[in-house]
Amino acid sequence: MIVLAPLLISLVLSLVLTPLVRGWVIRAGILDRPVARSSHSKPIPTCGGFAIFISFWVAALAMNWPPREVTLGILGGSLILLVICFIDDWRGLDPLPRLGAQIGIAGLTYWWGVRVIGFTNPLSSFIGPEYLFLGYWSAPVTIIWIVFIINAVNWLDGIDGLAAGISGIGALTLAAVAVFSGKVEIAIAAAALAGSAFGFLRSNFSPARVFMGDVGAMFLGYILACLAVMGAVKGPTALVLVVPVLVLGLPIYDSAATILKRLLAGRPIYKPDRAHLHHQLMDKGLSVRETVLLMYGITGLLCMLALGVWVR
């Protein structure tokens, strides 16, 4: 199967690299120190996402050589994001400059060819064409999508193993959709992302020995956003955005609900709190592992629904 090789390559690389990266960040003193909303009680090495980044790109490029221009563009965007996220993990960045950088990277990604050009009209049986083209709205919709998913996955990274596991499940689903769509390059990249996330999970599942940090969480969100746009397509009347919205349904819901709660409470949407779904589940008495496994299960059901919608 075309996805098996990149999945295994990235999985093994991630398993090998994660402890090495962990040792490096410990020596460098890059630690996530607990605060009031943290689920950990002692400093944990962070920036483990470097292992995810390297594992993904080695596997994806090895299986898709020579790379297309759009692939090189995404590589460039992810490198810029990596530097910004490392600075944020190491020294800290204010929310607005970080958001501005994300918007700039998303804009460059659109320019490199990752574009939402339209979507299926759910009311086509009653009014309008089956497929609606965005025209000039394509750029802002694509940029908003990429920035939103980057932050949605980053916000999931609040307890051990959550972001890595959900990203891996979502990436595997996108790989399956891409295989059946005949999009081999997207299938390979999605499988490589799944392998890198699952390999990291060995050291990140509760109790975590290393955190991925923004370096890993925002990278996963960025690649998932790009793959969702490029891969979840069935034809000229594709269920564009319906499938990826279901696949990424949990982080999308969590982010949208959190933003709404903060707005209604009159708090800045970027100010951290315990309004996220995983915090609420833990506040109701679930352990970290129980919360993570429950959210894995919800994600799995949504991904099965996405595959069912796509096949139908």
ROKE-508733 format. One line per 8 residues: number of its first residue (from 1); for each residue x negated, y, z negated of C-alpha. Coordinates in steps of 0.2 Angstrom, whole numbers. Example, Ala and Ser with C-alpha at 12.3 -4.5 7.8 and 13.67 -1.06 7.14 Angstrom:
residues 2
1> -62,-22,-39; -68,-5,-36 .
***
This chain:
residues 312
1> 0,0,0; -7,17,5; -5,25,-12; -14,11,-22; -32,16,-18; -30,34,-23; -20,29,-38; -34,17,-44 .
9> -48,29,-40; -41,44,-49; -36,32,-64; -53,25,-66; -62,42,-64; -50,50,-77; -53,36,-89; -72,38,-87 .
17> -73,57,-87; -61,61,-101; -72,55,-115; -87,64,-106; -78,80,-105; -72,78,-123; -90,77,-129; -95,92,-119 .
25> -81,103,-126; -85,97,-144; -103,102,-142; -97,119,-134; -85,122,-149; -70,124,-138; -57,118,-150; -38,120,-152 .
33> -35,126,-170; -18,123,-177; -5,137,-180; 12,137,-187; 21,129,-172; 7,116,-169; 10,97,-171; -8,94,-175 .
41> -16,98,-192; -34,99,-188; -44,106,-173; -44,96,-158; -56,98,-143; -47,106,-128; -51,109,-109; -49,90,-106 .
49> -40,95,-90; -57,96,-81; -56,77,-80; -39,78,-72; -45,91,-60; -61,82,-54; -52,65,-54; -38,71,-43 .
57> -49,80,-30; -62,66,-28; -48,54,-25; -37,65,-14; -52,71,-3; -60,54,-2; -44,46,5; -39,62,16 .
65> -56,66,24; -58,77,34; -46,88,24; -33,100,33; -34,119,31; -19,119,20; -28,106,8; -44,117,8 .
73> -32,132,3; -24,122,-11; -42,117,-17; -47,135,-17; -32,141,-26; -34,127,-39; -52,132,-42; -47,150,-45 .
81> -34,144,-57; -47,133,-66; -58,147,-69; -44,158,-76; -37,144,-87; -54,140,-94; -57,158,-99; -39,158,-107 .
89> -43,141,-116; -60,148,-122; -58,166,-126; -39,169,-123; -31,180,-110; -16,192,-112; 0,185,-104; 2,199,-91 .
97> -15,197,-83; -13,178,-83; 4,180,-75; -3,192,-62; -17,179,-58; -4,166,-55; 6,177,-44; -9,181,-34 .
105> -14,162,-32; 4,158,-27; 3,172,-14; -13,165,-7; -5,147,-7; 9,153,3; -3,162,15; -12,145,17 .
113> 4,136,23; 13,130,7; 30,137,11; 48,135,6; 56,139,23; 74,134,19; 85,122,10; 100,111,12 .
121> 117,120,11; 127,110,-2; 143,118,4; 140,114,22; 156,103,23; 166,119,20; 156,134,26; 140,138,35 .
129> 126,127,43; 119,112,35; 102,120,33; 99,138,28; 83,146,33; 76,159,21; 67,170,33; 59,185,24 .
137> 64,177,8; 52,162,11; 37,171,3; 45,177,-14; 55,160,-16; 39,150,-14; 29,162,-25; 42,161,-39 .
145> 43,142,-37; 25,139,-39; 23,152,-54; 38,144,-62; 32,126,-61; 14,131,-67; 22,138,-83; 35,125,-85 .
153> 22,111,-85; 11,122,-96; 25,124,-109; 28,106,-109; 10,104,-116; 15,107,-134; 14,89,-141; 2,74,-138 .
161> 4,66,-121; 20,75,-115; 14,85,-100; 2,71,-94; 15,58,-95; 29,68,-87; 18,74,-73; 12,57,-69 .
169> 30,50,-68; 35,65,-57; 20,63,-46; 23,44,-43; 41,48,-38; 35,62,-26; 22,49,-19; 37,37,-16 .
177> 47,50,-7; 32,55,4; 29,37,8; 46,34,14; 46,51,23; 30,45,33; 20,59,25; 4,49,21 .
185> -7,64,16; 6,70,3; 8,52,-3; -10,50,-6; -12,67,-15; 3,63,-26; -3,46,-31; -20,53,-35 .
193> -12,66,-46; -2,52,-55; -18,42,-58; -28,57,-65; -14,61,-77; -11,43,-83; -30,40,-85; -31,56,-96 .
201> -16,50,-106; -26,36,-114; -35,49,-124; -21,61,-125; -6,50,-132; -2,53,-150; -13,54,-160; -22,64,-146 .
209> -41,64,-146; -42,78,-134; -30,91,-126; -29,96,-108; -27,114,-112; -22,127,-99; -35,120,-88; -26,104,-86 .
217> -7,109,-88; -7,123,-76; -17,113,-64; -4,99,-65; 10,112,-63; 1,120,-48; -2,104,-38; 16,97,-42 .
225> 23,113,-36; 14,112,-20; 17,94,-17; 36,96,-20; 37,109,-7; 26,99,6; 32,82,2; 50,80,-2 .
233> 57,81,16; 67,69,25; 70,77,42; 78,93,49; 92,92,37; 81,87,22; 87,88,4; 74,102,2 .
241> 71,107,-16; 85,95,-22; 73,80,-24; 59,90,-32; 71,99,-44; 77,83,-50; 60,76,-52; 54,91,-61 .
249> 71,93,-70; 65,91,-88; 51,105,-87; 63,116,-77; 77,114,-89; 66,116,-104; 58,132,-97; 75,140,-91 .
257> 83,136,-108; 68,143,-118; 68,159,-108; 86,161,-110; 85,159,-129; 71,171,-130; 80,184,-120; 96,182,-130 .
265> 86,184,-146; 78,200,-139; 60,192,-140; 47,193,-126; 49,177,-115; 30,175,-116; 29,175,-135; 26,157,-141 .
273> 39,149,-153; 47,133,-157; 62,135,-145; 56,121,-133; 66,105,-132; 52,94,-139; 51,106,-154; 70,104,-157 .
281> 69,85,-156; 55,85,-169; 65,97,-180; 79,84,-180; 67,71,-187; 60,62,-172; 41,59,-173; 29,65,-160 .
289> 29,48,-151; 48,46,-152; 50,63,-145; 38,60,-131; 45,42,-126; 63,49,-126; 57,63,-114; 48,50,-103 .
297> 64,41,-102; 74,56,-97; 62,60,-84; 62,42,-78; 81,43,-76; 80,59,-67; 67,52,-55; 78,37,-51 .
305> 92,49,-48; 81,59,-36; 76,43,-26; 94,38,-25; 100,55,-19; 85,55,-6; 89,37,0; 108,41,2 .
***
